[in-house]
Amino acid sequence: MDNNLNKIRKKISENEIVLGTIISFSDPVVSEVLCNCGFDFIWIDGEHQPLDKKDIDLHIMTVKGAGSAPLVRISWNDPVRVKPILEMGPAGIIFPFIKTKEEAELAVASCKYPPKGIRGYGPRRANRFSAMSKEEYIEKAKTEPWIILIIEHIEAVNNLEEIVKVEGVDSIVVGPEDLSGSIGLLGQTRHPDVIKLLDKIAGICCDTGIPFGAGVSTLNQDDINDWINRGVNWLLLDNDYSSLYFYGKKSYEDTKRLFDINKQKKLGIHEKYFSNSEQFGNGNNIIKKADLDLIVKEIMERLKKEFKYRT
């Protein structure tokens, strides 16, 4: 079964944007659901999330079968850690915190067989469990999987012109959060000093022609627009738990709002007192005082008529 890397390469060659999302849950059904959303790749996170090798293996199988490309972020730039993941046949390996040319060279060497690298021979799914001839597999392994380096430190930015020249590096991806932290501005990814670094990274990648991506939140459309304007080739959008949380939260609040509006209608309060932007519930806008005064006044008038109340 193909790892669908060629689909990504084709889109990039045709100047189409490539989109993916992050998997952190262990259940491969989550990957299957997200593949059906249309994502080109699924980023299986073995760095920050509690996924073991068996979890990663199941996610790779699921993503490939669903027609998307499985990319695996390993926990560190270590040949021992990457070796078993390579045998699972992912479309790409993502190396975190690459800061120097030498670290980039180690990442490449870990994924390549001699004489280009130091990878030991022992393919499993990568050669379709021996269905692929040894000669065909060795030839294929010269260009797969994609070797992706995360640029997420100021030292990496300073060395980026050398890093992108390392033979075998296929793509760069930017980690804005850790990059901002490396200059003492953790979380301030819209800070002018951080923006300058992001612009510099994009400029170097565009000048050298290496495909590059970035991690963004769909809650911040400005970030997405900025990356598109920088010429980004691929974007990593949100993750499984944030998608679940925000959709679930929206479902709850939208339904609660409809209930509250209908509750007010039953009390005889006309919808005209509420603007479309006014909401109900925790964290939402408070009813304007002028509207509240009108509501109270109408309620008091109704009480007077019903109970012949005198003030």
Order of alpha helices (4+ residues) and beta strands (2+ residues): alpha-beta-alpha-beta-alpha-beta-alpha-beta-alpha-alpha-beta-alpha-alpha-beta-alpha-alpha-beta-alpha-beta-alpha-alpha
